[in-house]
Amino acid sequence: MSSDGVTVVNKRELAKLLVVSVVTVNAFMDRLDNFPVVQPGTNGKVWQFDAATVKVFMAAREAEKQQAE
């Protein structure tokens, strides 16, 4: 957690929070426009995500999906 109260997690931690696999997190990132990322991974740097922002984003996508059905 950073000093501003934001919980920054890596892909493995995000997968655990969303109760999915890391492969599924990768699929979300590829498939969903504007998937929220704090820092993209590069050589020597891991992907970073704001856990709360991702949860809100995923909930909104699920709500959109429910409305479409």
SVG drawing of the C-alpha trace seen along z (x, -y; Angstrom):
<svg xmlns="http://www.w3.org/2000/svg" viewBox="-31 -10 46 30">
<polyline fill="none" stroke="black" stroke-width="0.4" points="0.0,0.0 1.3,-3.4 1.2,-6.5 -2.0,-7.8 -4.0,-4.7 -3.9,-3.0 -3.2,0.7 -0.9,1.4 -0.7,5.1 1.2,7.2 -0.5,9.6 -0.3,12.6 -1.8,10.6 -4.5,9.2 -5.4,12.6 -5.8,13.8 -8.0,10.8 -10.2,11.4 -10.2,15.2 -8.9,15.9 -5.7,17.1 -2.8,14.9 -3.7,16.2 -7.2,14.8 -5.8,11.4 -3.7,11.3 -6.8,12.1 -8.7,9.3 -5.9,6.9 -5.9,7.9 -9.6,8.0 -11.0,5.2 -10.5,1.6 -8.9,-0.8 -8.0,2.0 -6.6,-0.1 -2.9,0.2 -0.7,-1.8 2.5,-0.8 3.0,1.6 5.6,4.3 8.9,4.0 12.3,5.7 13.0,5.6 9.6,4.0 6.5,5.9 3.0,4.9 1.3,2.8 -2.4,2.3 -4.5,0.3 -6.6,3.1 -9.7,0.9 -9.7,-0.7 -9.6,2.7 -12.4,4.0 -14.6,1.0 -13.7,1.4 -14.6,5.1 -17.8,4.5 -18.8,1.8 -18.0,4.2 -20.1,6.9 -23.0,4.5 -22.8,3.5 -22.9,7.2 -25.9,7.8 -27.8,4.9 -27.0,6.1 -28.6,9.5"/>
</svg>
